[in-house]
């Protein structure tokens, strides 16, 4: 079972590490990481190719290679429905949600909810829920899946491997921010796709092609007699060894235990709306785009890439069952424990077993690199996004006077905290009884995320929904979801050779149907309470709905400063900040976080008592106090700071963490785009708009066709 990685394989893995880390540190060196925008949103400077690749790799983690392939081995093509569903929902993100996020100038998803509904309850609720989901589904499952592959490939100590990989991932995320994450994701996308395509090609050749695979898969059962003769098992019963009759279909009958088609369309889709349109890991990448055209181009690219997992991950899992049925399809819990250490099943070993048994020396190392790429890309995405949510939505809320430098430090320290939690969670992950890892993720998400999807959809499409309705709906849905999740873990599914005595509503009420009920209960509760209470304030819906995006040309702010006919800086006091509230003072800067000193001489009434120095560009932002005066935020104790920075130790630390200087004691918030720049980001030329809309039409047709073709 445990393959031997030879010198050539180790060399390929080492080359991968050197390449990815080198590109990550190069991105660190070239990028501006000393500001909130630069660290968390890559300075809003990324192109559609880099973002599209990052979206794909951020989603395809090691749990996909283990979980998707494992579900493919256990139940056929059905699990690929999630990938095709994502193909369509990515376009909902690009054409509906991202324009709203840009128009409302939201950096995080809790921040958007706070702007749309007002108050702090919903913002804190969603921030905490996101962090819980990251730790108990994404990080834990990724660690389990990545550790499983590494252990089967190298025979390394499980904990040492995980600590090493998490440490390297965290190092890249802490130092480089989102720029390093996106650039390394682009490189990892190449490794991942090339390696997976090679494995798919070699394995398809071995079974005689796709049509032959479909025939052989339906006959792939373990040799029960041989297994019982070669092993001294006390349990001679067997169960779940035959492929399901509809294994080659995506959407199945309404009573199917894996993917009932009504449950998938009505229940799983809301959960996927949360992941693809409201999850910080995904949305944060698209918000780093230069403009809306690059954002839409990225979602189109990622959508086309989402066609691949069905063929490069699910199909190899099915091939593994055909080639190695005695290991991948264990006959009873005792046999499963002997093969893979889990009583629930051994389908999760399908992909690593295929790699270690059919690929030649060198290519094994390439596939090991692919798995490391999947693990690191998913983890660095989660670490960066989780630190963003914690820093801007929780820490900034608790400490309103935090400076920019303090926020940068807190963001990096929280990544270290996440690393500690992840490592501490490893023993629990190792003992997790997961017959099909990917379905475990979807079940947990199905209990917790439909209420969130309802809040976002109502917030974007219905102006009348207010904070009272949203909060009541969220609490109702969350209480029901958490209750069902606890009961599902209390009444666990018994071993396949044991009678199932679970309550009826647990045994026969599929989690997808429950997710559908959660979504509609949350939505209807929010609508009912909203209609009984006051309408939301005008500023809460001025920039936070899809109608604000479609009518954006009518809402251009009239209070803006222009220099040489071009808007550079916009002074906005607390009353004019869309949906905003002051924190004593606010910092506004241009998109590249620098202020040309010439602008000071050209500012009008609101800026007084400020002199213009030489014509030079400095890295300090312009601070507008509530009394209407503008001053430059200068370094305190300048001579002392220069003396310290001259020391080699401090220089290294400042460069590594991205500090270009030591700011004073300013109260800093996230840099806000001026209203005209924000609207310019949403503009598209007619030619580009036509090309993007054609791409949208094509990808929707492809997605619907594949759903139909593989479901009939």
N, C-alpha and C positions, 0 to 999 in steps of 0.2 A: 504493500500500500504506500509506504513512505518511499518516494523516489529519491534517487541519489543525484544531487546537483553537482556536476563536475566543474572543472576549472573554467571552461568556456562559459558555462552558465553564470558562475560567480562574476566573471569579467563583464558580462553583459549587464548584470544588475549593478555592479559598481560604476560602469559607464553611465547608466541611467541616473544614478544618484548625483554623480559629478555634473552631468548636463543640466539637470533640473535645478539643483542648488545653485549652480553658476548663473543660470538665467534669472533665478529669483533674486540673487544678490545684485546682479546687474540692474534689475528693475528697481531694487532698493536705491542703488546709487544714483540712477537717473531721475527718479520720481521725487515729487514734493510730498514728504510724509509728515511735515511738521505742523500741518493743520488738520482740522477735523475732516474737511472736505477731501483733502489729499489722501489721508489715511483710510477713511471709511468709504469714500465714493470715487477714488482714483482721480480726483480732480475733474470729474465729468469729462474725460478726454478719450475714452476708449472707442474703438471702431467696431463695426458690426461683426467682423470676422472673429476678433478676439473674444467678444462677449458671447457670440453664438457657440464657439468652442467651449468656453467656460460654463455656459448653461448646461451643455451636454455632459461634460465631465463632472460638474458638481452634482448632477443627478445620478449618473452611473457610478455608484460607489462599489466597494467590494461586496456589499450585500446584494447587488444586482448579479454579479458573476456567480455568487454562491446561491442566492435566493431564487433568481429567475431561472437559472439552469436547473436548480433542484426541483422547482415546481414544474419545469418542463419535463424532467425525468419522471416525476410522480403523476402528473395529470395532463401532460400534453401541451398544446398551444394556448390554452385559455389564458395563462398569465400574461401573454403578449398583449392582451386587450388594454392593460394599463399603459403600455407604451404608445399605442395608437390613440388612446384617449388623450394622452399628453400632447400628441401632435396637434390636436385641435385646440386644446385649452391654452397652449402657448400663444396661439394667435389671439385668443381673448385677452391675454396679458398685454400683447403688443398694441392691439387696436383699441382697447377699452381702458384697462387699468393703468398702464404706464402713463398715457396722456393725463389722466386725472392726478396721478402722483406727482408728475412734473408740474402741472398747473398749480397744485396746492403746495408745492415746494416741500414735500415730505421726504425725509431721508430714511425713516424707518416706518414700519407698518403700525406699530403702536402710536407713533406720532401722527400718522394720517387719521387714525381713529379718534385721537384727541382733538384734532382740528375739525373733523367732520361732525362729531357729536358734542364736543365741549367737555369740560370736566376732566377728571383724572382717573375715575374708576375704571372705565373701559380700557384706557391706555395701560394702566398697571396690570389689569386682568390679562390682557393679551400678551404683554411682555413676559409675565411669569409663566403663562401657558406655553409660550414659544420655547422658553428655556427648558421647561420640563419635557416637552416633546423632543428637543434636541438631545437631552441627556439619556432618556429612557427608550428612545426608538432609534434615532440616527447614530449617535456615538456608540451606544452599547452594541447595536447590531453590526455596525461596521467593524468594531473591534473583534467581535466573535467571528465574523466572516473572514476578515483579514488574517486573524490568528490561525484559523482552521487551515487556510491555504498555506501559510508559512510553515506551520507545523508539519503538514503532509509533505511539503516540498523539501525543507531543509532539515527537519528534525531538531530545530532550535528549541531552546527553552521558551515556553509560551509567553511568560511575563517579560522576559528580557526582550523578545522580539517586539512586543507591543509598546513597551516603554521606549525603545529605540525609535520606532516609527512615529509615535506621538511626539516625542521630543524634537525630531527633525521637522515635523509638520508645524509644531508650535513655534519653533525657531524662525521658520520662514514667515509665518503669519504675524508674529510679534514684531519682527523687524521691518517687514516690507509693506504690510497693509494690503489693501485690495488690489493695488497695482501688481505686486508680486504674485498674489493669488491668481489673478486673471492671466498673466503672462505664463506662469508655470502650468496653469490649466490648459493653455493652448498647446504647449509642448506635450503634455500628458495625453491630450486628445489624439495626437498623432500616434504615440506609443500604443494607446489603448485600441484604436481602430485597426491599425496595421496588425498588431499581435492577434486580436480576436478574429480578424478576417483570415489570417493564416491558419489558425486552429480550425475554423469552420471549414475551410477548403480541404485541409488534410483529412479531417474526420468525415466529410461528405464523400470524398473519394474512397475512403475505407469502407463505407457502407453501400456504395454504389449509386449515390445521387439522392436527390430529395424525394423523388417518387418511390424509390426503393426504401428509403427511410420510413415513409408513411406506412408501407406494407410491413416492414420488419418491426416497427414499434408496436403495432397491435399484437404481435406475437412474442414480444419480449417479456418473458417471465422467468423467474429464477428456478433452478433445478432443485426442488425441495428434497428429493431423495439424496442427491449428492451432498447437499448441505448437512442433512441430518446424519449421514454416514461419516462425514469427515469431522464433525463436531459432537462433543458429548453433551448435548442439550437435554435438560430435563423436560422442557416444553416442546412437544412435537406438533403442536397446532400451528397453523399458518393463516395469514389474513392479508388482504390488500395486495395481492401479488399480481393481479391481472389488470391490464390497462382498461380504462373506462371506455365504453363503446363510443362516446363522443369526444375522445381525446384530441381529435384533429380539428375541433371547432373552437372558435373564440368565445362567442356568446352561447350559453346553453339554456336548457329548459328552466322554468321558474323554480323548480324544486332542487336544482343541482346544489351540492354541498360546497362547491368551490366558487363558481361564478354564475349565479342565476341572472339571466339577462335583465329582468325588471329591476332587481336590486342593484346591478351594476350601473344601469343608466340613471336611476333615480336616487340611489344612495351613495354609490362610490364616486360619482361625478362631483357632488358637493365637496367631498373630502379632497378630491383632486383640484377643485377650484381653489381651496385653501393653499395647497402645496404650490401650484403653479402661478397663482395670481396674488397671493397674500403672504407667502412665506418669505422671511427676510433673506434666506440663503439665495433664493432665486431672484427676487425683485431687486436686491442690492446690486446685482451685476448689471441689470438692464438700466438702472438709474445712473450707472457710470457712463452711459453713452453720451456722445457729443450732442446729439439731438434726437428728435423722435424718429427720423428716417433711419438712423443707425440702430435705434432700439427695435423698430419693426423688422429691419433686416436681420437682426440677431435672432429674433423669435422665429422668423422664417427659416433661417439656417438651422437652428436647433430643432425645429419641427421636422425638417427633412432628415436630420441625423437620427431622430427618434424612430425612424423606420428600421434602423440597423439592429437594435437589440433583439428583435424577434428572430433574426437570422443568425447573428453572431453570438448570441448568448442562449436563447431558448432552444434553438435547434441543436447546438452541441450538447445541451443537457439531455435532450431526447436521444441523441446518438450514444451518449454514455450509457443510457439504460440498455440500448440494443447490444452494445459491445461488452458490458460488464453487469449483467443482470443479477448475478449472485452477490455482488457487493452493494450496488446502488439500490436494489429492491430487496431489503432484508425481509425474512419471512415471519418473524415474530419479535417481541421486545427483547428476548434473550439473545437472539441472533443480532439484533441491532446494536445492543450494548457491546457485543464482541467485535463488531465491524467498526463502529464509529463512536461508541461511548454515549449514545442517546437512545432511550427506549422508544422515542416517538417515531423514529425513522432515520434513514441514512441518505435520503435524496440530496442533502446538502453537499455531499462529497462528490457529486457527479462531475462538476467542472474540474476541480483539481485532480481527480482520478484520471480523467480524460487527458489532461495536460501531461501528467507524469508517465503515462503509458503509451501514448502514440506519437509524441513529438520527439524529434532527434535532439542531440546535445546542441546547445546554443539557442535553439528555439524555446527550450524550457526556460532558459534565462530570460528570454524576451517576454514570455508570458508571466514570469515572476515579476518582471518590471511592470507589466500591465496591471497586475494585481496591486502592486505597491502604488502605482499611479492612481488607481481607483481609490485605494484607502486614503492616501495623502490628500488627493484633491477634494474628496468628500469632507475629510476632517478639517482641512484648512478653510474650506468654505464655511463649515459650521462654526469653527472657532472665531473667524472674522465677523460673521454675522451675529453670533451670540454676544461678542464683546461690544458690537455696535448697539444692540438692543439694551444691554445692561448699562453701558456708559451714557447713552443719550436719553434713554427712557426711564431708567430707574435711578442711577446715581445722580444724574443732573436734576432729577425731580427732588431727590433727598437733599442735595447740596446745590442750591441755586446759584451760589456765588463762585462756583468752580471755574478756574481759569482754563485756557486752551491747553496749556502744558499739563495741568492736572488731569484733564480729560484724556489726553494722550497716554499718560502714565497709567491711569485707571483701566483704560482699554487693554493695554498690554498685560497688566497684572491679572485682569480677569481671564485672559487666555491661559495664564499659568494656573489659575484656579480651576478652569475647565479641564486642563490636563490632569490635575490631581484627582478631580472627581472621576474622570474617565478611567484612570488607572485603578482607583479604589473600586470601581464597578466591575472590573475584570472577573473576579471570582464568581460574581453572580451571573455574568454572561456565560462563563464556562459551564455552569450548571443548568443553564436555560434549556428547557425541554422544547426545542423547536423543530418539529417535523418539517415544516416548510417556513423558512425564515421570512421570506417576502410576504407571505400571507399574514404572519404575525404582525409585521409592521402595519399592514393595511388595516388589520382588525383594531389595533390600538388607536390608529389615526381615525378610524371610523367612529369610535366612541367619543373623541375629544374635539374633532375639527369641524363637523357640520355646523354647529352654532356660529363659529367664526366666519365660515363661508357665507352664512345668511346675513351677518352684520355687514360684511363688505359689499355684498350684492345690493342690499337695501340702501346702504350709504351712497353707493355710486349711482344707482338708478332712480331712487325715490327721495325727493327733496323733503317730504313730510316726516320722514322717520327722525325721531329726536333721541336725546340721550336716555331719557327715562324708558322709552320703549326698547331701545337697543340693550340697555343694561338688564332689564327684566327678561328679555328674550334670551340673552346670553346666560344668565344665571339659571333660568329654567332648563335650557338645553344642557348646560354643563353639569347640573346636579343629576339629571337623568342619565347622561352619558357616563359620568364617573360611577354612579350606582351600578349600571349595567357592567362596566368594566371590572369592578370589584367582584361582582357575582360571577363573571366569566372566569376570573382567576380562582375564586373559591371552588366553584363547581367545574373543575378541569376535566377535559375529555379523557376518559379512561384508556388504558392500553387496548389495542385493536382486538385482542382476544378475550376481553372482559366485557360483561354486560354494561350498557350505558344507562345509568339510573339518574341522570341529571334532570332537573325540572324541565317541563315542556317548553317554557318560554326561553330557556337557554339552549336546549337541544334542537329545537325546530325553528326558532326565530333567528334567521340568519343575520349576521351583523350588518350586512349591507341594507337589509330591510329596516333594521333598527336605525341605521345612519340616515335613511330617507325620512323616517319619522322624526328624528331629532331635527333635521333641517327644516321641515315644515312646521313643527311645533315652535321652534325658535322664531321663524319668520312670522308666523301668525300671531304669536305673543307680542312681538315687537310692533307689528302693525296695529294690533288692538290697543295696546297701551299708548302708542304714539297718537292715535286718533282721539284718545280720551284726555290727553295732556296738551300743553301749549306747543305751537309750532317752533321749530328750531330758529335761532336768530339768523338774520340775513348774512352776517359774516361767516356763519358756520356752513353755509351752502354756496357762498359766493365763488369759491374756487375748488370745491371738493366733490363735485358731481360731474357726470359725463356731459350734462347740459352746459356746465361752465366751460368745458373744453370746446364743445361745438359752437358756443356763442362767445368764444374768447376774444374775437376782434372788437366786440362791443364793450369789453370790460377793461381795455387798456388804461392803465393809470395815467392821470393827467399831471400828477405832481412828480416830475422827474427833472433832473439836472442834465443838461446836454453841453458837451464841450466839442467845438468844431463840428456841430451838427450830428454828433454821435453820442448816444447815451453811454456814460461810463459808470456813473454812481447814482444811486437813488437814495435820497434821505427819506426815511420813513419813520415816523414816530410810532408809539405804541398803538394809537388809534387807527393807523393806516395799515398795520401789519394784518394781512388776511388771517383771521381766526387766531391771532397771536395774543400773547400776554407778556408783559414786560417782566424782567428780572432785575430791575434796578437800573440796568443799562444794557445796551445791545451792541453787538459788533456786526457791521455789515462790510462786506468787501466785494470786489469784482470777482469774476469767475476764476481768475488765476491767483486769487488771494494776495494780490499786490496792489498798491496804490501809487499812482504817479503823482509826485509832489506838485506838479503843475496844476492839478485839479483844485488844490486848495485856494488858489487865487481866483478861480472861476466860479466857486460856489456862491450861492446867493444868500438871501436873508438869514437862513438858519445857521450859517457858519460865520462866526465873528471872533475877532481877537486871535486869528491864526495867521502866522506869517509863513511865507513860502520860501523854503530853502533852495539849494541848488537844484538844477534840473536832473534829478537822479531818481532811480527807482529803488524803493526800500521794501523790506519784507514785513513791515509792521502794518496792521490794519488800522482803519480810521474808526474812532469810537465816537458815537453820537450819544450824548447824555440826555436825560429827560428834560433838562433845562434849555435844550435847543442849541447848545454850544458843541462844537466839534474840536477834538484835540487828538494829537497823535499819541498812541500808546508807546511809551519809550521804556527802555530798559532802566531799571533802578540799579544804582551802584555800578555804573558802566565800567569804571576802571577796574573794580574788583572782578566783574564778570569777565572782562577781557584777559585779566591775569590768569583766572582759573582755566579759561578755554585754551590758553596757551600750553597748558600741561597736556602731555600725550594721552594720559589716562582719560581725562575728560573729553578730549577730542574724539577718541574712539567710542566712548559711550554715547556722546551726542550724535555721531554719525550713525551708529547702529540703531539707535531709537528714533532717528529722523528729526532731531532737534536742530534747527538752523540757528537758534539763538535762545537765550533764556528770557522769556517775557517777564514783564513786571507783574503787578498784582491785579491785572485787569480781570473783570468779570466777563467771560467769553461764552458765546453760544455758537451754534453752527452757523457758518457763513450763509447768508441768504442771497439768492440771485435777485437782481433788480427786476421789476415786473416786466419791463420791455425785453430784457434778455431771456426771461422765462418764456414769454410769448414767442420770441424768435426761435427758441429751441423746439417749439411745437409747429413751426412752419415747414411746409414741404413744397418744393417746386412741382408744377404740374407733371413734368416728365417722371420725376422720382415717385410721385404719388401713384401714377399709372402703373409703373413697374411693380411697386409694392402691392398694389391691389390685384394685379395679375398673379403675382406669386401667392397671395392669399387665396385666390380662387383655385389655383392649381393644387395647393397643398390640402385644401379642404376636400376637393374631389378625390385626391389620392387617399386621404384618410378614410372617407366614407366608403370608397371602393374596397379597400382592404378589409374593413370591418365586415362588409357585406359578403365578399368573396370567401373569407375564411370562416364565416359563420353559417353558411348554407350547406 
